[in-house]
Amino acid sequence: MKKLFIHSCCGPCLYASYDAISASAGDARLLASFFNPNIEPGEEWLLRSSAFFDICRLLNVTAEVVPELSNNDEHEALLENRCSFCYNLRLQRSMESAKSRGFNVFTTTLLSSPTQNQGLLRRTLKHLESELSIEVYYFEVSKNEYESKVRELKNRNIYVQNYCGCYGSLCEREFDKYGLLWR
Protein backbone atom coordinates (compact mmCIF):
# COMPACT_ATOMS: atom_id res chain seq x y z
CA MET A 1 0.00 0.00 0.00
CA LYS A 2 1.25 3.45 -0.90
CA LYS A 3 1.94 5.73 2.06
CA LEU A 4 2.21 9.45 1.26
CA PHE A 5 3.90 11.84 3.67
CA ILE A 6 2.83 15.46 3.13
CA HIS A 7 5.24 18.02 4.56
CA SER A 8 2.97 20.97 5.35
CA CYS A 9 4.50 24.40 5.62
CA CYS A 10 1.11 25.76 6.73
CA GLY A 11 -2.58 24.99 6.68
CA PRO A 12 -3.51 27.31 3.81
CA CYS A 13 -0.93 25.67 1.51
CA LEU A 14 -2.26 22.23 2.52
CA TYR A 15 -5.79 23.37 1.68
CA ALA A 16 -4.66 24.77 -1.68
CA SER A 17 -2.67 21.58 -2.44
CA TYR A 18 -5.19 19.01 -1.32
CA ASP A 19 -7.09 18.51 -4.59
CA ALA A 20 -3.86 18.00 -6.55
CA ILE A 21 -2.41 15.66 -3.93
CA SER A 22 -5.52 13.58 -3.27
CA ALA A 23 -6.22 13.16 -7.01
CA SER A 24 -2.97 11.27 -7.45
CA ALA A 25 -2.95 9.56 -4.05
CA GLY A 26 -5.75 7.11 -4.79
CA ASP A 27 -6.12 4.80 -1.81
CA ALA A 28 -2.78 5.80 -0.29
CA ARG A 29 -2.52 6.41 3.42
CA LEU A 30 -1.90 10.15 3.92
CA LEU A 31 -0.20 11.94 6.77
CA ALA A 32 0.03 15.73 6.83
CA SER A 33 2.97 16.83 8.97
CA PHE A 34 3.33 20.47 9.99
CA PHE A 35 7.03 21.16 10.37
CA ASN A 36 8.10 24.76 10.16
CA PRO A 37 10.57 25.63 12.94
CA ASN A 38 11.56 28.98 11.40
CA ILE A 39 8.32 30.84 12.14
CA GLU A 40 8.73 34.11 14.00
CA PRO A 41 7.49 35.14 16.49
CA GLY A 42 6.46 32.12 18.59
CA GLU A 43 2.86 33.35 18.80
CA GLU A 44 2.69 33.14 15.02
CA TRP A 45 3.79 29.50 15.17
CA LEU A 46 0.89 28.79 17.55
CA LEU A 47 -1.62 30.51 15.23
CA ARG A 48 -0.35 28.55 12.22
CA SER A 49 -0.29 25.18 13.96
CA SER A 50 -3.84 25.74 15.21
CA ALA A 51 -5.03 26.70 11.70
CA PHE A 52 -3.26 23.63 10.35
CA PHE A 53 -5.29 21.37 12.67
CA ASP A 54 -8.51 23.20 11.72
CA ILE A 55 -7.79 22.58 8.04
CA CYS A 56 -6.87 18.93 8.58
CA ARG A 57 -10.21 18.41 10.37
CA LEU A 58 -11.98 20.14 7.48
CA LEU A 59 -10.22 17.88 4.94
CA ASN A 60 -10.44 14.77 7.16
CA VAL A 61 -6.68 14.22 6.91
CA THR A 62 -4.53 12.57 9.57
CA ALA A 63 -2.29 15.28 11.03
CA GLU A 64 0.73 15.77 13.21
CA VAL A 65 2.58 18.85 14.38
CA VAL A 66 6.32 18.71 15.02
CA PRO A 67 6.74 21.13 17.94
CA GLU A 68 10.14 22.56 17.21
CA LEU A 69 11.53 26.05 16.86
CA SER A 70 14.92 26.94 15.40
CA ASN A 71 17.91 27.30 17.69
CA ASN A 72 20.34 30.26 17.60
CA ASP A 73 22.75 28.63 15.13
CA GLU A 74 19.88 27.86 12.76
CA HIS A 75 18.64 31.44 13.07
CA GLU A 76 22.05 32.75 12.04
CA ALA A 77 22.22 30.38 9.04
CA LEU A 78 18.65 31.29 8.12
CA LEU A 79 19.45 34.99 8.02
CA GLU A 80 22.48 34.37 5.79
CA ASN A 81 20.96 31.88 3.33
CA ARG A 82 17.27 32.29 3.95
CA CYS A 83 15.22 30.20 1.50
CA SER A 84 17.87 27.61 0.63
CA PHE A 85 18.67 26.97 4.29
CA CYS A 86 14.99 26.79 5.19
CA TYR A 87 14.11 24.37 2.37
CA ASN A 88 17.05 22.11 3.22
CA LEU A 89 16.31 22.11 6.94
CA ARG A 90 12.60 21.38 6.67
CA LEU A 91 12.61 19.05 3.71
CA GLN A 92 15.58 16.92 4.75
CA ARG A 93 14.27 16.38 8.28
CA SER A 94 10.76 15.68 6.98
CA MET A 95 11.98 13.27 4.30
CA GLU A 96 14.16 11.42 6.82
CA SER A 97 11.19 11.16 9.17
CA ALA A 98 8.95 9.89 6.37
CA LYS A 99 11.45 7.27 5.25
CA SER A 100 12.19 6.02 8.79
CA ARG A 101 8.45 5.55 9.35
CA GLY A 102 7.86 3.53 6.20
CA PHE A 103 6.41 6.18 3.90
CA ASN A 104 7.33 5.51 0.28
CA VAL A 105 6.18 8.80 -1.29
CA PHE A 106 6.84 12.35 -0.11
CA THR A 107 5.50 15.72 -1.14
CA THR A 108 5.41 19.24 0.25
CA THR A 109 2.73 21.89 0.23
CA LEU A 110 5.46 24.43 -0.53
CA LEU A 111 4.91 23.38 -4.17
CA SER A 112 1.52 25.12 -4.13
CA SER A 113 2.66 28.54 -2.94
CA PRO A 114 3.04 31.33 -5.48
CA THR A 115 5.37 33.15 -3.07
CA GLN A 116 7.97 30.36 -2.89
CA ASN A 117 11.04 30.14 -5.10
CA GLN A 118 9.79 27.16 -7.11
CA GLY A 119 13.04 26.65 -9.04
CA LEU A 120 15.15 26.46 -5.88
CA LEU A 121 12.51 24.35 -4.15
CA ARG A 122 12.36 21.78 -6.97
CA ARG A 123 16.17 21.59 -7.21
CA THR A 124 16.32 20.98 -3.46
CA LEU A 125 13.66 18.27 -3.68
CA LYS A 126 15.41 16.56 -6.62
CA HIS A 127 18.70 16.53 -4.70
CA LEU A 128 17.11 15.12 -1.53
CA GLU A 129 15.03 12.62 -3.50
CA SER A 130 18.24 11.21 -4.97
CA GLU A 131 20.23 11.40 -1.73
CA LEU A 132 17.56 9.84 0.50
CA SER A 133 16.05 7.44 -2.06
CA ILE A 134 12.42 8.38 -1.48
CA GLU A 135 10.00 9.18 -4.32
CA VAL A 136 8.78 12.78 -4.45
CA TYR A 137 5.38 13.63 -5.88
CA TYR A 138 5.55 16.94 -7.77
CA PHE A 139 2.44 18.97 -8.56
CA GLU A 140 1.41 22.49 -9.45
CA VAL A 141 -1.38 24.76 -8.28
CA SER A 142 -2.21 27.85 -10.31
CA LYS A 143 -1.98 31.22 -8.60
CA ASN A 144 -5.71 31.79 -9.23
CA GLU A 145 -6.62 28.45 -7.64
CA TYR A 146 -4.33 29.14 -4.68
CA GLU A 147 -5.87 32.57 -4.11
CA SER A 148 -9.38 31.13 -4.42
CA LYS A 149 -8.61 28.53 -1.74
CA VAL A 150 -7.18 31.20 0.56
CA ARG A 151 -10.39 33.25 0.15
CA GLU A 152 -12.41 30.16 1.09
CA LEU A 153 -10.43 29.81 4.31
CA LYS A 154 -10.85 33.48 5.16
CA ASN A 155 -14.60 33.15 4.58
CA ARG A 156 -14.57 30.24 7.06
CA ASN A 157 -12.70 32.47 9.57
CA ILE A 158 -9.63 30.22 9.52
CA TYR A 159 -6.35 32.02 10.11
CA VAL A 160 -4.31 32.80 6.98
CA GLN A 161 -0.87 34.34 7.47
CA ASN A 162 0.47 37.26 5.43
CA TYR A 163 4.20 36.42 5.33
CA CYS A 164 6.31 33.30 4.78
CA GLY A 165 7.23 32.90 8.42
CA CYS A 166 10.91 33.57 8.99
CA TYR A 167 12.27 36.73 10.54
CA GLY A 168 13.49 37.96 7.14
CA SER A 169 10.05 37.65 5.56
CA LEU A 170 8.50 39.32 8.62
CA CYS A 171 10.90 42.26 8.18
CA GLU A 172 10.03 42.47 4.49
CA ARG A 173 6.32 42.57 5.32
CA GLU A 174 6.86 45.30 7.87
CA PHE A 175 9.08 47.28 5.50
CA ASP A 176 6.41 47.02 2.79
CA LYS A 177 3.86 48.28 5.31
CA TYR A 178 5.95 51.01 6.97
CA GLY A 179 8.86 51.54 4.56
CA LEU A 180 8.27 55.24 4.10
CA LEU A 181 8.73 55.73 7.84
CA TRP A 182 12.09 53.93 7.95
CA ARG A 183 15.37 55.54 6.98
NUMAR-251012 format. One record per residue (C-alpha): residue in one letter; z, x, y. Coordinates in steps of 0.001 Angstrom, whole numbers, m for minus. Layout:
BEGIN
PT_res_up_east_north
PT_A_Z_X_Y
...
// end
This chain:
BEGIN
PT_res_up_east_north
PT_M_0_0_0
PT_K_m903_1246_3447
PT_K_2063_1941_5727
PT_L_1260_2207_9451
PT_F_3674_3895_11844
PT_I_3126_2827_15465
PT_H_4557_5235_18024
PT_S_5351_2974_20973
PT_C_5619_4500_24402
PT_C_6727_1113_25757
PT_G_6683_m2584_24987
PT_P_3809_m3505_27312
PT_C_1513_m932_25669
PT_L_2518_m2255_22234
PT_Y_1681_m5786_23375
PT_A_m1683_m4661_24768
PT_S_m2436_m2675_21582
PT_Y_m1320_m5186_19009
PT_D_m4585_m7086_18515
PT_A_m6551_m3861_17995
PT_I_m3927_m2412_15661
PT_S_m3272_m5516_13580
PT_A_m7008_m6224_13158
PT_S_m7447_m2967_11272
PT_A_m4050_m2947_9556
PT_G_m4794_m5751_7115
PT_D_m1808_m6122_4801
PT_A_m290_m2785_5801
PT_R_3418_m2519_6407
PT_L_3916_m1899_10147
PT_L_6772_m201_11945
PT_A_6830_32_15729
PT_S_8973_2972_16829
PT_F_9995_3330_20470
PT_F_10365_7032_21157
PT_N_10165_8103_24764
PT_P_12937_10570_25630
PT_N_11405_11557_28980
PT_I_12143_8320_30839
PT_E_13995_8729_34113
PT_P_16490_7494_35141
PT_G_18590_6462_32122
PT_E_18803_2862_33348
PT_E_15019_2686_33142
PT_W_15171_3785_29501
PT_L_17550_887_28793
PT_L_15230_m1618_30511
PT_R_12224_m352_28551
PT_S_13961_m290_25176
PT_S_15210_m3840_25739
PT_A_11703_m5028_26703
PT_F_10345_m3257_23628
PT_F_12672_m5293_21371
PT_D_11720_m8513_23202
PT_I_8038_m7794_22584
PT_C_8581_m6871_18930
PT_R_10366_m10212_18411
PT_L_7481_m11977_20137
PT_L_4942_m10219_17877
PT_N_7160_m10442_14765
PT_V_6911_m6676_14223
PT_T_9573_m4534_12574
PT_A_11027_m2294_15275
PT_E_13206_728_15774
PT_V_14383_2581_18853
PT_V_15017_6315_18705
PT_P_17943_6743_21127
PT_E_17205_10140_22558
PT_L_16857_11531_26055
PT_S_15402_14919_26944
PT_N_17687_17910_27301
PT_N_17599_20337_30265
PT_D_15126_22752_28630
PT_E_12765_19882_27856
PT_H_13069_18644_31443
PT_E_12035_22055_32754
PT_A_9042_22222_30385
PT_L_8118_18654_31286
PT_L_8020_19452_34987
PT_E_5789_22479_34366
PT_N_3333_20962_31878
PT_R_3946_17269_32290
PT_C_1502_15222_30195
PT_S_628_17874_27611
PT_F_4294_18668_26969
PT_C_5195_14989_26793
PT_Y_2367_14115_24368
PT_N_3217_17054_22111
PT_L_6938_16307_22111
PT_R_6672_12597_21380
PT_L_3706_12614_19051
PT_Q_4747_15584_16921
PT_R_8277_14273_16378
PT_S_6980_10763_15682
PT_M_4301_11981_13265
PT_E_6823_14160_11425
PT_S_9173_11186_11162
PT_A_6366_8955_9892
PT_K_5254_11455_7272
PT_S_8788_12189_6024
PT_R_9353_8446_5552
PT_G_6196_7860_3534
PT_F_3904_6408_6179
PT_N_279_7330_5512
PT_V_m1295_6178_8798
PT_F_m114_6845_12351
PT_T_m1141_5496_15720
PT_T_254_5412_19239
PT_T_226_2733_21888
PT_L_m533_5457_24433
PT_L_m4171_4912_23379
PT_S_m4135_1521_25125
PT_S_m2936_2656_28536
PT_P_m5477_3040_31331
PT_T_m3069_5368_33153
PT_Q_m2892_7968_30364
PT_N_m5103_11044_30143
PT_Q_m7113_9795_27156
PT_G_m9041_13039_26651
PT_L_m5879_15148_26458
PT_L_m4147_12510_24351
PT_R_m6969_12361_21784
PT_R_m7207_16168_21590
PT_T_m3455_16325_20979
PT_L_m3684_13657_18269
PT_K_m6619_15406_16560
PT_H_m4700_18701_16528
PT_L_m1531_17113_15122
PT_E_m3504_15027_12622
PT_S_m4971_18235_11206
PT_E_m1732_20230_11399
PT_L_500_17556_9844
PT_S_m2063_16045_7443
PT_I_m1484_12418_8381
PT_E_m4316_10001_9177
PT_V_m4454_8782_12785
PT_Y_m5884_5377_13631
PT_Y_m7774_5545_16941
PT_F_m8560_2436_18968
PT_E_m9453_1406_22491
PT_V_m8284_m1382_24759
PT_S_m10310_m2209_27851
PT_K_m8601_m1984_31223
PT_N_m9225_m5713_31791
PT_E_m7643_m6616_28450
PT_Y_m4676_m4333_29142
PT_E_m4113_m5874_32573
PT_S_m4420_m9383_31131
PT_K_m1745_m8613_28526
PT_V_563_m7178_31205
PT_R_149_m10392_33247
PT_E_1093_m12415_30160
PT_L_4306_m10430_29813
PT_K_5162_m10847_33478
PT_N_4582_m14596_33146
PT_R_7064_m14566_30244
PT_N_9572_m12695_32467
PT_I_9523_m9632_30224
PT_Y_10111_m6348_32024
PT_V_6985_m4311_32801
PT_Q_7469_m872_34341
PT_N_5435_472_37258
PT_Y_5326_4198_36416
PT_C_4778_6306_33295
PT_G_8416_7227_32903
PT_C_8986_10908_33575
PT_Y_10538_12275_36727
PT_G_7137_13494_37960
PT_S_5565_10049_37652
PT_L_8616_8498_39324
PT_C_8183_10904_42256
PT_E_4490_10029_42471
PT_R_5319_6323_42575
PT_E_7872_6856_45304
PT_F_5505_9078_47281
PT_D_2789_6413_47022
PT_K_5309_3860_48280
PT_Y_6973_5948_51012
PT_G_4563_8860_51539
PT_L_4105_8274_55238
PT_L_7840_8727_55733
PT_W_7945_12086_53926
PT_R_6980_15370_55535
// end
